[in-house]
Amino acid sequence: MMKKGFTILETVVALSMLMIVVVSVLPMIGWLSVRSRRLQADSQAALVLLETMEATYSVLASAWISFAPGNTFFPIVIASSGVSEWSLTPGVEVDYQTKYTRWVEMRNVCRKTGTGELKELPCDGEYPEDPDSRKVKAVVKWRDGDREKIIDAELLIVNMAR
């Protein structure tokens, strides 16, 4: 008879411990799942931003004069000659990879002629506009639940072909 009492007590303790574990772990699984999806979206956005910057640099290295500062562009792949090449198209790309909006902003650069020192716009007599430099800002935007998230990166590109 005494043995049955211990077995029932052990079963009650084991079930209590199991319930405590279930109650404390299950909410964390949901939170971890949501967090995992957010981190995946953030990582993918960083890769989209990197691709945007690399494509912009590649295009500007080969076609500097075609892209005037003060405009917005987005990269596309053109495969007309059988070889895939990056190109920049005016505007903003929406629903890239069904989730992201991306664009590239090009701005003039003000540079002191003697020292090469940079200054923010507007340019003046001491810091004239440098026709061989562009400040490129790539932006990636997406929705994360009810919030809008944005990441960006800037790059100073110099035309070395001249």
N, C-alpha and C positions, 0 to 999 in steps of 0.2 A: 504494500500500500504506500509506503514511504517513497518507493521508487517512482510511482505514478505521479506523485506530487512534484518531485524534482523535474520530471519530464514535462509536465504542464508548465511549470515555472520557467524552465529553459526555453520552451516554445514561445511563451509570452515575451520573454526578454529578447529573443532572437527576432520576433516580429516587430517589437518596438524599435530595435536597432535598425531593422530594414526600413521601417516607415520614416525614421529620422533621416536616413541616407537618401531615400527617395524624395522626401520633402525638400531637402537641402540641395540635391544635385539636379533635379529636373528643371527648376527655373534657370540654373546656370547653363544648362545645355541650350535652352532657347536663346539666352543672351549671347552665348558663344557663337551660335549659328548666325545671328544677326551681325555680330561683330566681324565674323569671318567674311561675310558677304561685303560688308563695308570696306574692309581691308583689301579685298580682292578688287573692288571698284577703284579704290585709291591707287593701288598698284598699276592697274590697267590704265588709269588716267595719266600716271607718270610716264608710262611707256608711250602713250599717245602724244604727250608733250615732247618727249625725246624725239620721236619720229618726226613731229612737226618741225622742230628746230633743225634736225639733220637734213630734212628735205629742203627747208628754206636756205640753209647754208649751201647745199649742193646747187640749187638753182641760181642763187646769187653769184656763186663762183663762176658760172658759165654765161649768165645773161644779166649782168649788172644794170645796164642802162634801161632795161625793160620795165623795171619796177620802181615807180616814183614813191618817194616818202609821203606820208600823210594818208596812205591808202591801206585798206585791209584786204588780205589774201588768205587762201587756204591751199594746202598742197594736194595735188592729185597725181596719179600715175598715168602716163600716156604710153601706149604700146603700139603706136601706128607703124613704126618701121620694123616691127618684130622684136625690138629691144625696149625694155621698160625703162622709162625715164621719168623723173619727177618734174612737175611743172607747178606754177602758182597760178591760181584762178582768183579773180577779184570776188570779194564777198566773204561770207561766213558759212562754214560747213556745219549743217545741222544733222543730227541723228547719225553721226559717224559711229560705226559699230553698234548701232541702234540705241546708244545711250549718251554719247558725248557731242558737244558742240565745240568746234575749235576754229581759231583764226590766228592770223599773224598781222601785227601792226608794225609798219615801218616808219621810222622817224629820222629826221636829219640829225646831224651831229655838229656841234659847235666846238672847234678845236683851235687853240692858240697856235699860230703859225710857227713861232720860234721854238716852243717847248713841246708842243703836241698835247698840252693839258686840255682836258675836256671840260665843258660847261653845259649845264642844262639849257634848253631852249628858253627864251628866244636868243638868237645869235646877235652879236653886236660887232663893232669895229675891231675890238681887241680879240674877240673870239668869233671869227667868221665861219660861215657854213663850210664844212669839209665835204666836197663832192665825192670823195672816195671812201667815205665812211657812212654806215647806216647803223642805227640802233634798232634791233629787231626784238619785238616782244611777242612771244607765243602764249596763247591763252587756251586753256581747256576748261569747259564748264559742264556740269552734270547735276542731276537731281539725286539726292540720297534721302529717300523717304520724303519727308516734308521740308527738307532743307536743300538749298542750292549750294553746291560747292564749286570753288574756282581755284585752279592753280595756274601759275604763270612763270615764265623764265625770260630773262633778257640776255641778249648776246650782242656784242659790238662786232660788226663785220667790216673788214677793210678790203677794198678792191685792190688786190696786188697786181692785177693785170696791166695797169697803167704805168 
